[in-house]
């Protein structure tokens, strides 16, 4: 309970920084008046509402997923029914994506409108215990209302980027001379979107750590999820998804980064390093004799 409490405060603090950046840019562009800020905030709210209400459809369409019956996927149904019953939550819709890249995601604006999807690749490489760990993680994303968090973060980041581009076009709104300050505008256009992206990534990574811990608590088996993450790290490296626009937009929902990335690319990944996630899960499990450490 303490872990979730502090991560909630951390997320609120990150949102506070993001909104401070947004307000600062709006003040600079409007020279102390709220006209630009108001316009782009409305745009951001509309974008947030759309992505939130349609999050399940967007992600499922991007992954070309289809609904599956209990006859087709008895293990998925058995595990999800058991875990959702234990959490006293409704049974989500279950989907399978016809891709060899191993991954899974959950989406939907609330538990009553949730969907959980596994790729064919992840169903092939995980045993049932590991799959249970992954599905527990995904269900906790729904129960923790992470879709709303990620939708708001993405929308505010988009508004900041748009305002920064506006600043570049007008040459920096903070200068009271008619010509503006092109250097200030250029710096704002570069640094503001970078700051917004880093804050958005920090929010997303915090949610991943939460879902790992909460999902492991739901299943009662942190080491099962740790084992699954090891396999997923290797599997996503061997079979990364193509970086299509649709897939990039929903990649933050997935349990593992679906793209091949190294060096600087890892800094801008929506997912925390697998080694860190596994280490936390091992610590949550406590000392285990005979367990190979990551």
Secondary structure, DSSP 8 states (H G I E B T S, - for coil): -HHHHHHHHHHHHHHHHHHHHHHHHHHHHHTT-SHHHHHHHHHHHHHHHHHHHTHHHHHHHHTTEEE--TTT-HHHHHHHHHHHHHTT----EEEEE--SS--EEEE-SSGGG-EEEEEHHHHHH--HHHHHHHHHHHHHHHHTTHHHHHHHHHHHHHHHHHHHHHHHHHT-TT--STT--HHHHHHHHHHHHHHHHHHHHHHHHHHHHHHHHHHHHHHT-HHHHHHHHHHHHHHHHHS-----HHHHHHGGGBSS--S---THHHHT-SS--HHHHHHHHHHHH---TT----
